Amino acid sequence: MDTSITSRTIDVLLFDGVNMLDVSGPVQAFKTARLNGRRKYRMSYVSLDGSPVQTCCGMTLVADGALDTSSTNADLLIPGGQGVDELIKIQAVRTVIQQRAQSEGKTRLISVCSGALVLAAAGVLDGHAATTHWSRSLDTQKYGKVLWDLDRICISDGRLFTSAGVTTGIDLALDIIRRDCGAASALAVARELVVQLRRTGGQSQYAIHLAGQFTRDDNLTKLIEQIVTQPHLDWTLESMADTAGMNARTLSRHFKRSLKEAPAQFVERVRVDHARGLLAENMPSKQVAVDSGFGDLQRMRRAFQRRFGVGVSEYISVFG
């Protein structure tokens, strides 16, 4: 933890087509953070030439100045948005990213959502674990040297920080605040913003929640919510059917129609996703197997092999 009072400067790159929430979410968290009663972060808003930009929702943002191509002292935060595809093409941006990555100081490169693609285009993510928004999965294939994990909420790898997108920029900011200012300061920010200090699970888990909320059957919705929030329970086909108030055959038919998979496959997917979140918290693998509902490590290993083609230990070695 960096307990020094010295503030950190974060340059927030603004560009036409930037996602407003990708900017405002993490920035508000950083601005709220205090260490020993004093602000830890100083935000600087920069555009390519210092001109105002228009966000993808139509709002205009005014920059403090132009992106400094000579400075390597400030952290650089790159939000996502529709304008990322044009931003990637600009050599000056890639050069700045490379310069800051090569600096000998503590400069960090931070991305929110599709902003990770800009870091990838600059080559600084090669050989490192990273995430971005799930909808950009095809774009990530252009950068095969990056260890993409698109189901993670946020990933830190040395001085590189990436997040899945939109609200997860707040999760990433809270993680950085926790590292710099301690858990108490991060908790204070989370309470002020009324958000969780740390979310377990990945992007797929929230997709699972949404799938449950939009099924046509209220009993199935309640069952899905219970499985997602309590994966450690003994979810046999019979127990799921009882909880949903229908017979096993009817339940299987509803799962196939609403979620395009069998109940057992759904349960395994939830448990694997929950296990990934716990592993990211450095919990011992045996305890993860119990808490996520696998019961024993061997069953969890087989599930990871089916889902990712690697075992638990191999997964940890790559993604931490």
HELIX and SHEET records of a PDB file:
HELIX    1   1 MET A   20  THR A   32  1                                  13    
HELIX    2   2 VAL A   84  LEU A   87  1                                   4    
HELIX    3   3 GLN A   91  GLN A  102  1                                  12    
HELIX    4   4 GLY A  115  ALA A  121  1                                   7    
HELIX    5   5 TRP A  134  ARG A  136  5                                   3    
HELIX    6   6 SER A  137  THR A  140  1                                   4    
HELIX    7   7 THR A  168  CYS A  181  1                                  14    
HELIX    8   8 ALA A  183  LEU A  193  1                                  11    
HELIX    9   9 GLN A  203  GLN A  213  1                                  11    
HELIX   10  10 ASP A  218  THR A  229  1                                  12    
HELIX   11  11 LEU A  237  ALA A  244  1                                   8    
HELIX   12  12 ALA A  248  LEU A  259  1                                  12    
HELIX   13  13 PRO A  263  ALA A  280  1                                  18    
HELIX   14  14 SER A  285  ASP A  291  1                                   7    
HELIX   15  15 LEU A  297  PHE A  308  1                                  12    
HELIX   16  16 VAL A  312  PHE A  319  1                                   8    
SHEET    1   A 7 GLY A  65  ALA A  66  0                                        
SHEET    2   A 7 TYR A  41  SER A  47  1                                        
SHEET    3   A 7 ARG A   8  LEU A  13  1                                        
SHEET    4   A 7 ASP A  75  ILE A  78  1                                        
SHEET    5   A 7 LEU A 109  VAL A 112  1                                        
SHEET    6   A 7 LEU A 160  SER A 163  1                                        
SHEET    7   A 7 CYS A 154  ASP A 157 -1                                        
SHEET    1   B 2 ARG A  34  LEU A  35  0                                        
SHEET    2   B 2 ARG A  38  ARG A  39 -1                                        
SHEET    1   C 2 VAL A  53  GLN A  54  0                                        
SHEET    2   C 2 THR A  60  LEU A  61 -1                                        
SHEET    1   D 2 ALA A 129  ALA A 130  0                                        
SHEET    2   D 2 LEU A 147  TRP A 148  1                                        
END                                                                             
